[in-house]
Amino acid sequence: MAKYSKCFSVLNAIQQGTFASHRAVEFMEEYMLDLFLQQCYFLQGVGHMEKAIASFQALLEFNCFRPSQLRDLNSLQDCILFFEAFWDSGVARIGEPGALGWATILAQKSGQRLCQDIQEAETHETMEDNIINGLPSMTTAWLQIEALREQHHWLPWRPSADQSESDCEDLDRLVVFDDIKSSLFELKPERLQFELVLAFLEFLGVDPLPVHSSCSYQTYRRRHVAALTLSDVVRVPDASGRVFVGDGVNERERLHGRDSFVRRVFSQVLPRFVEPGLTSLLTLAWLKFELSQLLSKPGTKTEKQKVKDAKRRAKDLLKAEENRNNFALYKEYALSEWLLGNRIDAERVLETAITVGTSNIEDDCTRKSVLCSLYRAFIELQLGLKLDSEADLTLGRMPAGNRNRAMCLLANFADGSYSVQLQTPSSTHLLKLQRWYEHELESALTDPPTPSDSHLVDITCCSSYFAYLLHGVAPAAAVFDKVIAMLRGRRGDLMQAALRFDRQAEMSSCQFEAVTIAYVKFMLFHSKTTVSPLRNLRQILYTALEDFPNSNDLLKVFVNMESRSHISGHLRRYFDHSCPLSGDLIPWVYAIHAEYQKLQSAATTVESRRETGVTHRIRSLFQKAVESAACKHSPAIWRLYLQFEVQQQHEKEAKMVFYRALRECPWAKVLYVDAISHFSADLQDIVDIMTEKDLRIRVPLEEVDLLLRNARLAKEEEPAREADIC
């Protein structure tokens, strides 16, 4: 941490102009934000989650909630002195109950102190007692209590009114101002403050908004510094489930009280942004977070109640006055209803948004863009294009009724109608519609992209669907090909230093990728609903992967399509070529995933312990992956490699993998915890290594041993006490 502190100190001095030998480079604040995120994920990796959360809270309060009278201070150190008084005051900070923000606290000169939840602490102690009273083995008890404390003690410890810092039982939970002081720096552009908020939400396990292309520098960096689990690496925006059999869910989703904390972050930061586009995106992220609860399969009564509460909160977001004209929220809600099987409700939401909501928009261009987005969603739902799982797109022809209704919706949109009433267009009308879509597409291609505008993607899809329903798949594909050819010519290499943070290049790349993914999904839909060879789809997919080799969506479609074949040549040939050339770990993950699928299917016909060619192939892929620069320092890949060898019951090889992983990722606590769960006899040795590496251990082995001995003594004395009572 001393190196991070030194680095921030020097960068702050350069940014303030007090470092005489160096001048600030372009995109200085962006690089400092990237370094800050790397530091927070490092803190999480070594077990200091409280310090990571506190660092995020401090930087957000320092930039998003800074009092207006302090924004013009020339000296960063003077501003930090004022902030120290706020931090040490004990008032609630962002994400905590009753948090008002630094500016409001300074204006009111008072604030609500954060009180520790005594009932929650008692519940946690009861859960630990239940673990000990079950008299598990030493290893099991340590793993369960360590995990339990990580889930409950992830927020910084704060003394209540009648407590002081000396009352903290675990000093590592206490985060003082000196711990976060060196990480404070200025983020003046509102866009960078927005990036910080999104990064904090992603750190808490919220699925990120697709604001960056899969080939961008920001996406590349986030994926590498955050890759502790596979859920940090593979983010596919659908309900298809886990990528690997046995892969755990996002570990941050298990944090006790995380959902309430995330909701408070959303509600507290939303009023701080002035730009409408950023506010709209943040509200959309909040709605998606609530809707993600609906797509889970509730089992217990408590889980069912959580789903009901999430649906109520989602509806409250839609009803809020400031969101009445945010039609992206209505579209997202309709899609979630459709995925849940509530087709009538989904259609009703879209019909209301089209017929009632858009009539209130005065600007013609804005109204057309909003209508295009809503009509596209409605048409895709009618055709079945929005349903991505294998069961949703079954083989067989499309019902004619859906085709007819989709064509009527396309006609209504071109006519500028706010109605979704069905009226089949005549032949003359169809010719006019065709010319209209061609003209609109040409106009959209000449307009520059904007951060929150997806009009080019929407009009491309609508034009292609119109050509598909009128003439067939070839003209529809020609529409996509034309747009993709033009977008490919505008694209720049986002990994180059000059374009890493170029907003125009980033937006063009996002448009290009969105159109490419829509094209692939459309061709996949066509291949599943008609009898057609896979050759055309495969060629389109290969071209798309050349443009975006690290796209989760494209790689998922590719692996699922090729895995249905008993011949692995296409898959293996592609990954053997692309993985060594890629500087990212995503292709390696999907190459291993494809072989895992083969291994699972072979397990039904081959004895599970028997070595097969697929087993050797997976081991070879792991060996090549961990030797590559892209995966060498990725704990997620090492964890999967370790799990694979354990599943193959090769304990000696698994231990070799573990010690190799420690050489490359000595800071990743999750590796040590995995090894303890696999090699229970080596508990003491592994904990000793953790202590030597200064990793955070929340429950000492001596404490667990003492608790277990007391529990056993109590168990042995219980018959004697019962005899005395009798």
N, C-alpha and C positions, 0 to 999 in steps of 0.2 A: 504493500500500500504506500510505502514511502516513495516509490518510483512514480506512482500515479500523482501523489501530492506534489512532488518536484515538477512533474510535467505540467500540471495545471498552473503552478506558480509561474513557471516560465512563460507559458502561453498567455496567461492573463497579463503579464508584464508586457509582452509583445503587442497584445491587443490594445492595451492602454497607452502604448507609445513610450513606456519608461525603460524598455530594454534597448539600449543604444545600438547594439551591434546587429540587430535584426529588425526587419519590418514585417508587418502583418501580410500574409499571403491572401490570395483570393479564396473565398469560402472558408475563412478562418473559423467562424462560428459553427459551420456544419461539421468540420473536422473535430472541433472540441466536443460537440454533442455526440459524435460517434465514439470518441474516447471515453466520455462519461458513461455511455451505455455499456461499453466494454468493461469498465470498472464495476458497474452495478451487477453485471452477470458474473464477474469474477467473485464478488462478495457473496452472491448467492451460491456459487459453486463450492466455495470453501466452508459454507454453512452459516454465514453471517447475513441471514435474510433480513434481520431487523435493520442493520446498517444500510443495506441496499434500499429498503423501503424508505428509510429516513432520508437518504440522499435524494431520492426522487421527490419526496415531499418538500425538502428544502429548496431544491432548484425550481420546482413549480411555484412555490410561494414567492421565491426571490424574483422570478420573472413575470409570472402571470398575475400576481396579486400585489405587486409593489405599489406603494402609495405614490400618487401623482407628483407630490412635492419632492420625491426622491429620485424621480426619473431623470432629472437634469443634472444630477451630481456628476462632476467630472471624475471624481476619484471612486474607484470600485471599493477601495478599503473603507472609505467613509460610509458607503451604503451597507457594507458588511457589518460595520459596528452597530448601525441601527437595527439590522436584522438579528443580531445576536440577542438584543433585548427582547425581541419578539419570540425567538426560539426558546429562550430560558424562562419565559413567563409562565409556561405550563398550559397555555390555552390550546384548544383543539386545532389540529392542522388538517390539511386537505385529506379527505377520505374518512376522517374521524367524525363522530356525532357532534353536531353543534359547531362545526368549523365555519368561520366567517371570512377568513382570509386576512392576510397581513394588513392590507390597506384599511379594511373595516375596523380591525382591532385598534390600529393606530388612531383612526378618526374618533372612535368611541372611547378610547383609552380604557377599555375593559373587554373582557371576553370570558367565555365559559371554559372552565378548567376541565380537562378530560379526567373522568373518574374510572378507575379500574372496575371491571365487572366482577363483583365478588361471587355471584352465583355461577358464572362461567368458570371461574377458578376452582370452585368447589366441585363442579361437574367434571372438570379435567382430573382432579385428584381422585375422584371416585372411579373414573375409568382406569387410571393407573392401578388403583387398588384391586380392581376386578382382574386385571392382567396378572398381577402378582398372586392373587388368591387362587388362580387356576393352576399354580405351580408348574409353569412351563420350564423348558430347559433354559440355561443361562443365555444362550444365543437368541432363542425366540423372545425371551423377556426383554433383552437389550434392544433388539430390532423393533419390537412393538412399542416400547416406551419411547425410544428415540424418534420413531415416526410420529407418535402421538404428540410429543412436544414440538416437533417441527410443524405439525398441522395447527397447533393451538398458539404457539409462541412465535409467530412470524412478524408481529408488529412490535415496535420499540416499547419497552416498559416505561411507564410514566407514573411518577409518584402522585398520589392523591393529596388532598388538602392537609391531612394529618400525617403524611409520610414525607420522608426525605430520600435522597439517593442512596443512603446507607441501608435502607430497608430492602433494597433489591437483592434477592437471593442468588440470582445469576447475573453477574456484572456484565456478561457479554450481551445481555438483553438491553442494557442501558446505553443509549446513544447520546453523548453529550455534544455540545456545539463544536468542539475541537475535532470531532470525528468527521464532520461534514463540511467544515469551514473551507478546506482546501478545494472542495469540488464545486464551489460557487463561481459562476461566471455569467456574463450577460448574453441573453438571446433577444436581440431587439426586434427582428422581424416577427410579425404575428404568425407567419407560416411556420417558422422554426419552433415557436412555442406550441403550435398545434402538433408538430411532429413529436415534441417531447411528451405531450399528453397521450398521443397514440402509442408511443413507446412504453409509457408507464402502464397503460391498459394491457398492452401485449405482454409485458413483464408479469402482469397479474393473471395471465392465462386467457385473456379475451382474444378471440380470433381477430386478426388484423384486417383493416379495410384494404382493398386492393388499390392503394394510392400510388404504388410503384410497380414498374414492370418487373417481371421475373428475372430479366437480364440486367437490372440496374445495380449500381454500386451499393445503394442503401439496402436492397434486398439481400445481396451477397453478404454484406457485413453482418446484418442482423442474423442471418441463418448460421453464420460461423461462430459468432460470439455467444449465441443463445442455445446452441445445440447440446443440451444436457440429456434430452430425451428425444425420441423420434417424433413426438407430437410438436416439438419445436422446429423440426426440419420439414415435415410433410404437412402442409396445410391445404387440403382440398376442400373447397367450399360446398360440401354437400353432406348428406346424412349417410354416406356409404360405410362409415365405421372405420376400423383400424386398418392400417396398411399391412402390418405383420401379425400373424397369429401369435398371441402371447404378448403383444406389445401393450404396455400399460397406458391408461388414459393420462391426459395432461395432469402432472402431479400438482400443479398449482390450483387445479380445480378442487382439490381436497382440503385446501386451507380453510380452517374454521372461520366463518364470518366473511369469507372473501366476497360473496355475491353482494352483501349489503355494503361492503366497503367500495366495491366497484360502482354501485349505483350512486353512492354519495359523491364519488369522484366525478361522475357524469353531471350530476345536478349542480355541483359547485363550480365546475370549470365552464360549463356552457355559457353562462352570462358574461364571461370574460372576453369572448371573441366578438369582434365587430363585423368582420367580413361575413356576408350571408352564406357564401359557399362553404366556409369552414364550419359554421354553425350547423348547416344542413348535413354535412358529412358526419359530424360528431353525433348529431341526433340519430342519424341512420345507424351508426355503430351501436348506440344505446338500444335501439329497437332490435337490431340483430342479436344483441346479447340476450335480451328478454325472450326473443323467439327461439333462440337455441335451447332454452329450457323446455319449450313445447315439443321439440323434436326428440327429446329423450323419452325413453319408455319407463314410465313410473311403475314401481312395484308396490311399495308400502303406502299406507294412508297418508303419511307425511309427505312423501314424494308427489303424490297426486295433488295434495293441497298446494305444494310449491308450483306445480304446473298451472293450477288455476290462478294463483296469485300472479304468475308471470304473464298469463294472458290478460288479466285485468290491468296490469301495469302497461302492457303493450297498447291496449285500447286507450288508456289514459294519455299516453304519448300522442296518439293520433287525434284525440279530442282537444289537446292543448291549443290555445288560441294562436300561438306563434307557429304551430305546425299545420295549420289549416291548408296552406298552399304548398306544403312540402309533399309533392306527389310521389317522390321516391319511397316515402314511408308507406303510403297506401299500396304501392306495387309490391314492396317487400312483404307486407302483411298478407296480401292476397296469395303470394307464392307459398308462404308458410301454411296457409289454410289448405291450399291445393295439395301440398306434400302430406298433410295430415289426413287427406281424404275428404275434406269438406269442400267439394267442388262447387256446390251451389253458393256457399258463403264467399268463396274466392271470386266467382263471377259477379256476385252482387257488389263486392267491394270495388272491383275494377269498373263496373258499369256506373256506380255512383261517382267515382273519381272522374270518369270521362264525361258523363252527362251533366253533372252539377258543378264539380270543382273547377274544371278548366274554363268554364264560361266566365269566371271571375277574373281571368288573367287579361290584362289590357294590352300588353305588348304582343304583337302578332308572331314575332320570331320565337319568343319564349313559349307562347301557347302551342305553336307547331311542334317545338322540341318536346314539350311535356306530353302532348297527344301522341307523338310518335313513340315515345317510351312506353306509355300505357297500352297503346294498341299492339305494340310488339309483344309485350308480356301476355296480353289477352290472346293473341294469335298463337303464340308458342304453347300456351296452355291448351288451346283447342286442338292443336296438332300433336301434342305430347312431347314437344321438344324440350321442355323444362324439366322433365323427369329423367334423372341421370342414371339411376340404378339399373341393373340388368333386368330385373323383373318388370320394370315399368315400360321398357321398349321391347316388347315381344315380337317375334317374327310373325309375319302376316300382313295383309293389306290394311291400310288405314280406313276407318269407317268413312263413307261418303259424306255423312252429315257433318263431320268435323271439317272436311275440306270445304264444303259449301259455306259453312259459317265463317271459316277463316277468310274466304274470298269476299264475303259480304263485309267483314270488318275492315279489310284492306280498302275496299271501295269507299266505305264511310270515312276512313281517315283521309283518303285523297280528296274527297268532296268537302272536307273541313267540317264534317258533321259531328255534333256532340251526342249523337244517338247511336246505340248499338242495335237498333232494330234491323232485322234481316230483310234484305231485298236484293234478289239476284240481279247483277248488272247485265245489261244487254250487250250484244257484240260490239255495237258502236261505242258504248260506254267503256268497254274493256280497252279499246284502242286509245281512247282519251286517257284512261288510267295509266296505260303503259307509257305514253309520252310524258305524263305528269311525273311518274316515278323516275324516269330517265333524267328529267330536268332537275328534280330535287336532289338526286344523287350527284349530279355534276356541280350543283351549287354547294352542297355540303363538302365536296372534295376541295373546293377553293377557299373555304372558311378556315381561319387558323383555329387550332384546338384551344380549349379553355379548361381549367382544372376540374370543374364539376360538370362539364358538358360531354355527354355521350351520344350526341345527335348523329354524328357520322356513323357510329356503330349501329344505332337503331335504324336509320334510314337505309343502310346497306342491307340489314337483315330483312326489313319490310320489302324492299325492292326485290331481293332474291326470293322471298316467299311468294311474292306476286308472280314472278316469272316461273317459279316451280309449279304453282297451282294452275297457271295458264298454259304453259308450254312443256314443262318437264324439267328434269334435273340438269340437263346440259346448259340451257340459258341461265338457270339459277346459279350454277357453278361459275359461269362466265361473269356474272355480276361480282361475285366474291373475288375472282381472279383479277378483275380490272382494278378493284379498290386496293387489293393487297399489293399489286404491282406498283401502284402510285405511292402507297405508304412505305413500301420497302425502299423506294428512291429517296424518301425524306429522312430515313432513319440514320442515326449516327451511333457510333460505338460508345455506349454509356459507361464503359469501364475506363475510358480515357480520362485523364485528369481534367482536361478542359471541359468535358461534358458530364462529369459525375453529378454535378448539382445544377445542370442547365434545365430549367423548368420547361422550356419549349421542346427540347429534345426528349425529356422524360414523358411529357404529355403525348407527343407523337408516337413514342414507343408503346405507351399504354393503349392508345387507339389501335395501333397495328396488332398488338397481341390480342386485344379483345375481338377484333374482326377475325383474326386467324382462328381463335378458339371457337367462335361462332360458326365458322366455315366447317371446321372438323366435326363439331357436334351435329351440324346439319347433315353432312354426308354420312355420319354414323347413323343418324335417324333414318335416312333414306335406305341405307343398306339393311336396316333391321325391319323396315316396313314394306320392302319390295324384294323381289328376287333379283339380286345383282351381284356381280363379282366383287371381291374385296380389293382387287387390283387398284382401282381408282382411289378408293379410300386410303389404301396403304401408301400410294404415291403422294397424295395430299398431306398425309400425316408425316411422311419423311421430310417433305419440304418445310412443313411447319416446324418440325423439330430442328431443322437446320437453322431456322430463324430464332427459335426460342428453345434451346436444348435443356434448359433448367425449369421449364414450366411444369408444375404439378399436374395441371389439368390435361395437358397433352400427353405426358408420360403415363398417366393413369389410363387414358383411353387406349394408348398403344399397347400397354402391358395386358389390359383386359381383353383386347381384341386378339392379340397373338397367343394368349394363354389358352384360348379355346381350341387351338390347333395342337395336334400331337407332335407336330414338327417344330422344334425350337430354333430352327436355323435363322429365321428373320430376327428374332429377339436377340440371340447371342451374337449374330453378326453386327447388329446395330450397336449394342452395348460394348462389344470388344473394340469397336472403332471409336465410339464417342467418349467412353469413360476416361481413357488415358489423355484425350485431348481437352477434356473439360477441366476447368479450374474450380468446379463446384462439387459438392458431395451429393447433390440430388440425383444425378444419373447413376452413381454407385448404389444409392439406396434402392432405386427401382430395379436395377440389374439384379441385386440380391433378392428383392421382393419377387421378381419373376421366377427365380429358381426356387424360392420358398413355396410358391404355389405348386410347382412341379413336385416338390418333395411331399407336400401335403396330399396331393392326389395319388402319388406312388405309395404312400403309407397305407392305403386301403388294400393294396394288393401285395405289398412286400413287407416282410417282418420289420417292425419299426427299428430294431437295433442293427439291422443289417446295413452295411455300407453300400451305397449305390453310386452310379456316376454323377447323379445330381448332388449328392453329399460332397463329393470331391470338388465338383464345380463351385458350390457355395463356399467351401473352404478356400479355394483358389481365389475367388472374388474378394473374400475378406482379406486375404494376404496382400493382394494387389492394392486394395483400397487403403489399408492402414499404412502402406508404404508410399502412397501418393501424398503430395503436398496438400491436396484438398481435404483429406480425411485423417491425416496423421494426428492432428490435435483435436479431433472430434470425439468427445466422450460418448455420444449417441452411437457411433459406429462401433467403438470398442465394447460398449455394453451389449450390443447385439451379437458381436463376435463371441464374447464370453458366454452369453446365454446359449448360443448355438452349440458350442463345445460341451456345455453342461447337458444340453438335451441329447447329445450324442453319447453321453456317459463317458466322456474322455476327460477324467479329472486332471490328469497330468498335463494334457494340452491346455485345458482351461486355466490352470494356474500359470502356465507360461504366458498365455494371453493376458492374464491379469497383471503380471509383473511388467510385461511389455507396455501395457496401457499406462501403468504408473510412471514409466519413464517419459512418456509423451504428454500425459495429462495428470501431473502429480497434484494439481489443485482441485480435481473433481471428486468431491466427497461421495457422490453417487456410485462411483466405481468401487470404493472401499465397502460401501453398504451392500452392493450387489455381491461382492466377493464373500462377505460374512454370511449372507443368506445361502450361498452355494457351498462354502467350505466352513461349516460351523465349528469344526475342530480347531481352526486357525483363528478363532475370535481374538484371543489375547495378542497374537503376533500382529494381526492387521490393525487392531486398535493402537498398538505401540507405534506402528508406522504412521498412523494418523496423528498421534501426539507429536512424533518427531517432525512431521511436516506442518505443524501448527494449524491443523484443521479443527474445526469446531466440533466438539463432542458434548452433547447436551446432557447426557446421563453417564457418569463414570461407571466403570465395571464394578468398582467397590460398592457403590450405592445399590446396584442391582443385586449383587451377591448378598449384601446385608438384608435387603428386603425379602429375598427368597428364603434366607435362613430363618428370619423371624416368622414368615408365613408357614414354613414347615414345622417350626416349634409350636406355633399356635394350632396347627392341624393335629400334631401328635398329642397335645395336651387336651384337646377337645373331648375325647372319650372319658378322660379322668374327671373333667368338670361335669359332664353329664351324669357320671356315676355319683358324684358328690350331691348333685341336685336330687337324684332319686333317693 
